[in-house]
Amino acid sequence: MNSRIKKVLRLIRQEDADALLVWNHEGSGQPATQWLSGFSGSWSVLLISPRHRMLWTDGRYSAQVTTEAREFQIDIVSGSAGVLDMIGGEILKGGIQKILFDGRVTSYNSVEELQQWFSHRQKTPPHPRRGKETVHIISRKGMLQELRLVKEKNELDILAEAARITGRVFTRLVSGIIAGMTEQEIAYRIEMLVREEGAEGMSFPAIVASGKNGAFPHAHPTGKKIRKGELVTVDFGVRYRGYVSDMTRTVAIGRISPQLRTMYMAVQNAQELGCKKAKAGMTGAEIDAVCRNYLTKRGFGKYFTHSTGHGIGMEVHELPNISPHHTTSLPVRSVITCEPGIYIHGVGGVRIEDALILTKSGTINLTGFVSKELIAL
């Protein structure tokens, strides 16, 4: 964890702050605490400064936290008032006056309660030696994902294994898809296979969209039966050792119409072009343009209705964004998806997606071993 703490301390200096506060709320799914400390519990608060490695959690995790967060000073708290007293007291004792937090993931309610706690304390007479104690809590949105943008080798290894599990699941899945199955049956089958192949679970609810439902990029599986002559888009990922995968393939049920085949070939070519051209140093907008321009030239530009991709790591959607609005150069060892699509209402849809590690000269395709040739079942 030392290299990650150094990143935090560097960020604190850059922002002219004294400390970073990470409040991991129950059920928030925020992975920053685990990334920074090793602790994987569902509720915790971190305080990191040049002199502090503090972690607060509750009694449910008293044994777990000592095993996972060995480099942090740990306090077990009881009740919301106890949390504020312990955090606020440590901040005042340490002379911390400017605290950073990520406004995208830390709830406004928690920050407001802490600010009110300080406001109450600041109404008391000044300390005889320290004078009036003033604490400012400042939001720096997106900074926790920025810290995780460049992946370490062990993170890339885990992401690669998550991708391999995903590929094995897909290979087993397609061998059992037949006309007459429902989208929900296929989605349920994915969940079972994910567990059988050794993953911790799904990284997000599987998307299974057949026929006209394929025109909805984030369609929910329904009771609709898949029929011959349709395309079926399957988009899913797994969670493995705290990291996730994300892959999409579109398959045909029997013989499909020339229109659907043309749509498929256009997406396949655009996606392969994006995977081939992408590399570190490009911006998200430049990678997006590779796929978008190809589909536009083929007459499908208006049917490509979302960004070309997104970052992936401990979260399914994290920085960087592979969109027309992302104009910052992408670093080596950032991991992105490349997933152009075509969606025509009343007809259907096609999407193909791979996860890519960016290098100076190109990419390492984590899911490239799964064929993208049109599979007819």
N, C-alpha and C positions, 0 to 999 in steps of 0.2 A: 504493500500500500504506500510505501514511502514516495514513489514517483508521482503517485496521484495526489498525495498531500502537498508535494512541491508545486504541482499545478495550481492547487487552491491558493497556496501562499503567494504565488506569482500573481494570480488574479486579484487577490486582496490588495497587493501593492499597487497594481495597475489602477485599481478603482479608488485608491487612497482611503481604504477602509481598514478596520482593525480585526474583523472576524467574519466568518461565513456561518450562517445558521441554516440548517437543513431540517425541516419539520416533515417527517414521514407520517402522514395521517393514515388511520385505519382504513384499509381498503383502497387507498389511493393508487397502489401499484407503482409508486415512485421508486425506481431502482438506485437513486443516487446514494442512499445510505449504504446499501450493500457494496456498491462500487468503491466508496471511499473508506469503509470500515470493515467490510466482510460480514456485517450483521444483516441477516435476511428476515428478521421479524417484521410484523405488519405495522407496528407503531414504534416510533422512536424520534428523538431529536438529537442532532449533532451540533456541536459548536467547535469550530476549528479556527485557530489563530496561531501566531508564531509561538505562543506559550500554552495553547489549549488543544487537547484532543479529548473532548468530553462527549459522552453518549448517555442519554437518558432513555430508559424504557420501563415497562411495567413488570410486575411480578410473574407474569406468564412466561417471560423469557429470561428469568434470572440465571438459569443454568446455561441456556443456549448462547446468550450474549457473551459470557465469559470465554466460551470456546471459539466463537467466531470473530470477536472484536478484541483481539489480544493487545493491540497497540493503543487502545483507548482507555481512558479513565471512565468507569461505568458507575452510574447511580441508578438505583431502582426507585421509582416514584409511585405514589399512590394518590389518585385524584387530581383533577385539573388545577386546583389551587396549589397543590404541592409542586406540580410541574412549573408553574410560573414562579413560585418562590425560589426553587432550585436554579432554574435557568437565569432568572433576573438577578438573583443573589450572586451567582458566579460571574455574570457580566459586570456587575458593579464592582465586585471585589477585584476583578482583573483590570479595571480601568478602561474597559472597552466602551468606545463612544459612537462608533459608526459600524453598523452591522449590515452585511449584504444578505439578501435572500432572493430566491428565484420566484418571481411573481406568477409564473406560469403553473407552478406546482405546489406552492405553499398557500394554504387557504387564507383569505383575507381575514376571516374570523380569528384565526390563531395570532396573526400579526397584530390585529386590533387589540386583542386581549393583552398581549405582551406590552404594547404601547400604553395601554391604560394602566398597567401595573407600574411601568416606569413613571408615568405622569403623576400617579399617586405618590410615589416615592420622591419625586422631584419637588413636591409641595412641602416636604419636610425641611427643617432648617439645614443649611449647608454643612457638610462634614468639616470638622475643624481643620483637617489637613488637606483633604482633596477639594474642598470648596463645593460649588453647586455641581451636581452630577447630571449631565445631559446625555441622553442616548438617542441616536437616530437610527431607524431601521429603514434601509433603502432597497428597493426592488431592482434587480438586474435580470430582466426576463430572458430565459433561454440559456443562462450561463451553465446550468448543470449538464445540458446536452452538449454544449460547446466543449466542456471539459472532456467529454467522452468521444468527441468527434474522431480523433486519431486513435485507432485501435492498437492495443499491444499484441504481441505475438500469441500469447495464451488466449486472448480474446478471439483472435482470428481462427485459432485451432478449434475453439468451441463452436464458433459460428459455422465452420466447415463441417463439423460433425452433425450439427443441427440440420444443415443442408443435406447431408448424406441420408439422415433419417427420413427427411421429407421425400427425397427421391425414392427411397425404398417403399415408403407408404404409397406413393403414386403408382409405382410399378405394380404393386399388389392390388391396388384399387382398380385400375383400368381393366385388369384381367377378369374382373367380376362384374363389370357394368354391362347390363343388357337392357334392351327396350322393355318398357313396362315398369321398371324400377322408378320410385319417386325421388325427387331431389332430396327430400328429408332422409330417405333410406341411404342414399349415397353419403350424405353428411354424417349420419350416424356411423356408417362403416369407416369413414375417415377417422373419427374419434377413437374407435376401437383399435384400428391399425396403428395409430400414433402411440398408444400405450404399449401395444405388443412389440413395437420396434425400439422401445427403450426411452422414449421422451417422457418428460414430466407431465405433459398435457398439450393442449392447443395454445398457440400464441394469440389466436383470435378465433371467433366462430367462423367455421368454414363457409365459403361462398360456393354454392352449387346452383348454376343458372342454366336452364335448358330452353331451347327454342326462343320464343319471343321474350322470355324472361332474361335472356342474355343481353338485352339492350339496356339493362340496369346494372351499372358497374358494381354496385354493392348490394346485389339482390340477396334476400334471405331465402334459404331453402324452403320450398313449399311442398304441398302434397301433390303437385303436378307430376304426372308420369312422363318420363322421357319417351320420345317416339322416334321411329326411323325417319331419317332425313333431316334431323335436327343437329345443331351443335350444342355441346355442353361445356360450359366454362367452369373449371374447378380451381379455386383460389384458397390456399390454406397454408398454415405454418405450424411449427412445433416450438415448444419451450424446452430448452435443455441446459441445465446447469446455469440458469439465470439469463440465458441469451435466447434469441428467437430466430426463426427462419420465416421466409415468405416466398412462395412460388405459385405461379399460375400456368396452367396448360388448358387448351381448348381441344376437345376431341369431337369426332363425328360419330353419329349413330347411323351406320349404314351409308348409303350413297346420298350425298347432299347436292343441292342445286348449284349451278355455275355461279350464281351471285354469292352464295355463302363461301364457295371455294375461292373466289376472287378476293373476298374480304379476308379470308384466312391467309392467303399468300401475301397480301399487302401488309398485314400485321407481322407475319413471320419475317419478311424482308426488312421492315422498319426496325423491328426489335433486334435482329441480328446485326444490322448496321449500327444501331446504338451501342450494342455490346462491343463491336469492333472498334468504333471511333473513340469511345470514352477513355479518358485517362486523367491522372492527377494533373492539376494545373488548369484544366478546363473549368468553366463555370457551370453551374446547374442549368443555366439558360442555354449555354452552347450545346450541352448534351441533349437537352429537351428539343432543341431546334433540329438536331440530326434526325430524330424520329418523326417530329411533327412536319418538317418540310417534305420528307419522303411521302408521308400519307397525304399531304396536301397536293403534291404533284400527281398522285394517283386518284385524286378526286374525293378523298375521304377526310380531308382536314376538318370539316365541320362536325364530323362524327367522332372525333377524338376529343373527348370532353373533360379530361383531367390531366394532371401533370404526368410527365414521363416516369417519375420515380421519387424515391424518398430514401433517407438514411435508415439503417437498420442496425440493431445491436442488442441492448438490453430491452429496448422497446421496439415495437413493430414500426412505428412512425417516429423517427427522430431526425435530427440534422445530419446531413444537409438536405435541402429540398432540390429536386431535379425538376425545376419549373422555369417558365419564362421570366420569373421575377427574381431568381437567385443569381446575383452577379458577382459573387465572391469566388475566387479560385478554390478548387477542392484539393485537399491535401492528400499526400501519399498515405495509404492504409486507412482511408475512410472507406466505408462500405455502403453501397447504394443498391437500389433496385432499378431495373430497366423494364418498364411494363406498358408499352403503348397498347392502345386498343381502338376498336371501332364498335360503335353502338348505334344501331338503326332501329328506331321504334317500329314495331309491327313486323320486323324481320328477324332480328337477333343480334348477337354480339360475339366478338372475338377479343381475347386478351392473352398475351404471353408474357411471362415475367421470370426474370432470373435475378439473383443477388450477386453483385460484383465487388471485388476488392480492387480499389484503384491503385495503380502503380505508375511510375514515371513514364513507362512505355506503353501502357495499356491497362488491361484488367485481368484478374483471375476470376473466372466464372464459377461460383460455388455450386450452382445447379445446372451447369452446362452439360453435365453427363446425362441428363434426362432429355430424351429426344424432343425436338420441336417440329419434326415432320408431322404432317397431319395423320393422326391415328384414326382409322375407321373401325369401329367396333361392331 
